[in-house]
């Protein structure tokens, strides 16, 4: 079995890699002759070709001899090699329009697609993810944005920091008035956000205190779905029912928009669930949020002000409260500044790649030698030109122009 690490070709360039040089060296040593590895040459990867060669890893110009191909972001359609097994984040399971043609091409080329987002243990918990690093960088960018908007302090970009330790030193420059900060989500991404809030020494308060009380120092509230969704029929909330019937609920998030100034959105959102708020809400004089760090980056999703994704080079755009039109960043005092970078871990690519690779080494590499591995089977969206049974709901999504 030959494993190949592909060059990231999506624009803008992604510096991350599924495996560091040291991890690939370890895999070859541990698995001996049963698994060999190679890596496609890249000028943008956070580890150079020479870094891999020093570990004895074969660097190739043509990756087609590999049986199983690992990437990070979506593979451009013209670079897909027929009848291979691919691992990458496909961003197709929510029927994302921008990747419809990608999944159609995967089916047409009889590719087996295994999506990292679907790799889960027996407790249905994701085992491979960049979420923590998205949360760390997303929260840092929220405070970078707030500093730029208010002029209270100046931070370097996260991408200009050498590593997490350097980023922590930079955060010492943050000086906040007694503002209220809203965080949604307590998963991997939310956990990364909370790491930054802990470094800053910002105190957590309960939802009711957040809504009703004044504080003399900055505080934050971390909300779960139960805090802002209510069943339409009786105003109740049941976690299991919500996850299976999100359309039966409505948002009660508006009171938080009237209390908080920064929103850091880190919660998974089901397209059948209601949005946190509607665009009309931002016109209200009571809507006090001025900075939104939308780590979820769902277009037409839970945060309606996320009209497009932003980039590491151009991280923020403003939204006019009255017209909902996009403005240049920090162009109006009362506009809402939106940070919606969809590849946040790229700002700390070495550390995020290292952690991601260790997860792959622990959970995925041993499964490759198994016949019909349950872990891999459940994460397989397509194989032999067809959708797998669990993902037949995507049939209408890919039905035309196959």
N, C-alpha and C positions, 0 to 999 in steps of 0.2 A: 504494500500500500504506500503510495507516495502522496504526501501532503504538500500543497503549494500555497504560498501566501501571495496574494495578488497585489499589484500596485493600485493604489486608490486613484481613480480617474474622475470622480465627480467634481464638478466645479461649483463653488470654490474648493481649492485643494484641501484635502484632509491629511494631516500629518500622522494620524494614529496608525497603529498596527495591531493585529490580533495577538501577535507574539513578539516578545523581545528576543534579542539574540541569545541571551542566556537560557531562556525557556526552550527555545528550539534545540539548543545544544543538549539540554537535559532530556528532552523527549527522545532524541536520537540515542542517547546513552541508555536510557531506561528501557526502551522498547527494542533496542538492538536492530536486527535485520527485518523485523516485522513492519516497521514504519521508517520511511526515509522522508526527509523534508528538503524543500527548496524554496527560494523566495525570488519573486520577480524584481528586477532592478528598479529602483525608484530614486529620483532626485529630491523628492519632497518629504519622504518618510522621516519621522523624528529620530530614527536610527539609520545611519548610513549603510550602504552596501558593505563598506569595509568593516563596520561593526559586526555584521553577520559573518563575513568571511573569517574574521579573527576567531570566531567560535566554531569554525569548520563547516559553516552552512553554505550550501551551494547557491550561488546567485546566478539567475538565468535571465536571458532576454525574452525567452518564449516559455510560458508556463504550461503549455498544452500537454506535456507529458505527465503532469500530476493528475491523480484520480479525484482528489478532494481538494477544493479550493476555498480558502478562508479569506474574507475581506472584512470591511467595516461598513461603509455606506453602500448605497445601491450601485450596482454595476451598470455602466452604460450599455445599452442594448447591443451596439455593434461590437462590444468586447466579450459578450457571452459566448462561451465555448459549448457547443452542443454535447448532450449526453454526459455532462459532468455533474458532480454533487457540489453545490455551493452553500456556504454559510455566510450570511450577511444580514443586516437590517434592511428588509425589503419595503417596509412601510406600505403594506398592501392590505393588511387584515381589517382595516377600517374602510376599505374601498376608497382609498385616497386616489382622487382623480389623476394626480400628477404621475402616479406609478402604474396606471392601468396598462399602458403599452408595455411596460417592463414585465408584468406578470403574463401578459399575452405572449411575449417573446419567449419567456421561460417555458411555457407550455408548448409552443411551436418547436422549440429546440430540444424537447424531451429532457429537460434539466430537472434534477432533484433539488428543490429549494428547501433548505432548513433555516428557519428564521430564529436568530438569537432571542428575540422577544418572547418566543414560545417555549424555550427550554425551561422546564419547571420540575421541581422535585415532587415527592409524593404528597406534600402538603400544598401543592399548586403555587409554590413560591418560585419566583424567577431565580435562576442560579447563575446567569451570565448577564451582566449589565454594566453600563457606564453611569448608571443613575446617580451614584454618590458624587461623582465628579461633575455631572451636570448641575447638581444641587449646590456644590461648593462654588463653582464658577458663576452660576446664575445668581446666587445670593451676593457674591462679591460685586458682580456687575450691577445689581440693584443699587448698592451703595455708591459705586462709581457714578452711576447715572444721577443719583440724588445729589452727590457732590457737585457734578457739572451743572445741574439744574439750579441749585441754590447758591452756588459759589462759596459754600461754607468750608470746603476743603478740596484738595486735588489728589487723586490717586493715579498711579500708573495703571495701565491696562493689565488684566490678568495675564495676557499673552506675553507681556514684557517681564513678568516675574519668572525667575529661574525655576522655582518649584513651590510647593505648598508652604514650606518654611518661609520663603521669601515673601509670599503672598500674605502670610500672617503678620510679618513685620510691617508691610505696607498698610495693613488695616489699623495700625496704631494711629494713623493720621485722621481717622474718622472722628468727627466731632458732631454729635447730633443734638438737636433741641428735643424737647419732650414730645416726640411724635409717636404715633401708634402704627404698628406694622402688622399686616395680615399675611399669614402663611397658610396655604392649603396643602394638605398631604403630609403623611407621616411614613411613607415608604422609603425606598432607597434615596430617591431624589430629595424628599423632605428631610431625611436624615442629614444629607449633605448641607442643606440650607441651615438646619439647626446647628451644625458645627460652626458655621460662620457667625451666627448670632451668639453662640456661647463664647467664641473668641472675642467678640465685641463687648461681651458682658451685658447684653441686653436682657432684661428680665421678662419671663413669660407670665402672662396673666390668664385667668379664666375668661371664657367668652362673655359672660354677663358683666364681669368687671370691665372688660375692654369696652363694651358698649355704653356702660352707664357712668363710669368713673373718670375723673381727671387724674393724671399722674404728673409728677414733677420731673420724671426722667423718662427716656424712651422705653417703650414696652412692646411686646409682640404677643399675638395670639396664634396658636397653631390649630387650625380647624380641620375636623374630619367631616365626612359627608353628613353625618348625623347632626352637625351643628348648623347646616344651612339648606338641607333638603327636607321637605315634608310631603307626606302622601296627600294627594289631592282629595281623596275621599274623606279622610278623618283627621288629617294633620299629624298623624303618627309617623314613626320611622322604624323600620326593621331592616337590619343590615342585609340579611339573606334575600329578603323580598326586593330590596332596592337594587341589588346586583343583578337579579333576574328580570326585574320589571322597572327599569329606571324611568321609562316613559310615564309611569303612574305617579311620579313625584313632580313637585314644583320647587323653584328656588326661593329661599328666604334669605338671600345673601345681601339684599340692599341695605339693611341696617349697618352692616360692616363697612360698606362703601361710604357711609355717612360719618363713620368714626375714624377710619384709617387713612393714612397718607401714602403709604407704600404697600403694594400688593405683590407678593412673591408667589406665583401660581406653580405648584409642584405636584398637583394631584392628577392621577389618571382620570380621563374623562371618556365616558361611553357616548357615542354619537346619538344614542336614543335618550340620553339624559338631558334635562334642561340646562341652558347656559347659566352661569352664575348671575349674570345681569344682561339686559338688552342694551343695544346702542343708545336708545332714547334716554336711558338713565343718566348718561354722562352730561346731558344738558341741564340737569337739575342743579340748582345752586347748593344743594345738600350733598352732592357727590364730591367727596373731599380727596379722593385718591388722585395723586399727581404723578406717581411713578408706578409703572407696572412692569415687573420682570416676569414674563411669561415663559417659564422653563418648559412647559408642556408643548408650546408651539403648534397647537392644533389650529390650522386655518379653518375659519368658519366653525370654531369650536367653542370651548367653555368661556373664553375671553373674547368678546366681539371686537374689541379694539385691536386685536392681532389681525391686521388686514393683510399682512405678508410677513414672511420670515425676514430677519435682518442678518447681517454677516459680522464676522469678527472685525473686518476692516471698517464696516459701517454699522455699528451695533444698535443704534437708537434712531427711531423716528418719532415725531410728535403727531398727536391726533387733535384736531380742533374740536373743542367741546360742543360748539354750536352747529357745525356743519358735518362733523365726523370725517372731514377731509384730512389727508395726510399733509403734514408740514415738515419743514426742515427741523432737525433736532434742536430743542431749546430755543425755538424761534419766538414763542409767545409765553408770557409768564403764566397764564392760566391754562395752557394746553396740557395734555396728558402725554408723558414721555414713555414710550414703549420699547422695551428691550426684548427681542424675540429671536435670539440666535438659536439655530436648530442643531448646531454642532459644538456646544459649549465645552465639552471635555477636550476639544482640540486646543484650547488655550493653555492647558497643562498636559501636553500629549504624552510625554514620557511616563509620568506617574499614572495617568489614567490607563495607558496601554499596558503597563506592568501589572496593575491590579486585574484588568480584564483578562490578560493572558493567563494569570494564575487561576482564575476561575475556569477558563477553558481547559487548562491542564488538569484540574481536579475533576471536572464534571463531564467533559466531552471527549477528550482524547482516549480514555479507557473504553468508552462506549463504541468507538469506531471499529473495534475488533469483534464486537458482539453481533450476532445475527438478530435482526429485528429488535434492536434496543428500544425499550419503551420510551426512554427519554428522547431519543432522536425521532422515533415514529410520531410522537405527539407534536413535534415541532416541524414536521414535514408538511409543507403547504402543497407542493406539486411534485409529481414523479411520473416518468414515462408518458408525458404528454397529457396527463389528467390531473385535476385537483384531487387531493385525498378526501376521504369521506367527511372528515371533520370540517373541511373547508369548502364543501360543495355550495355553501351559501354565497360564495364568490362567483358562482356560475354566471349570473346575470351581469356582474361587473366585467367579466372578460368575454362575454358571449359574442359581441360583434367584432368583425374584422379580424378574426383569428387566422 
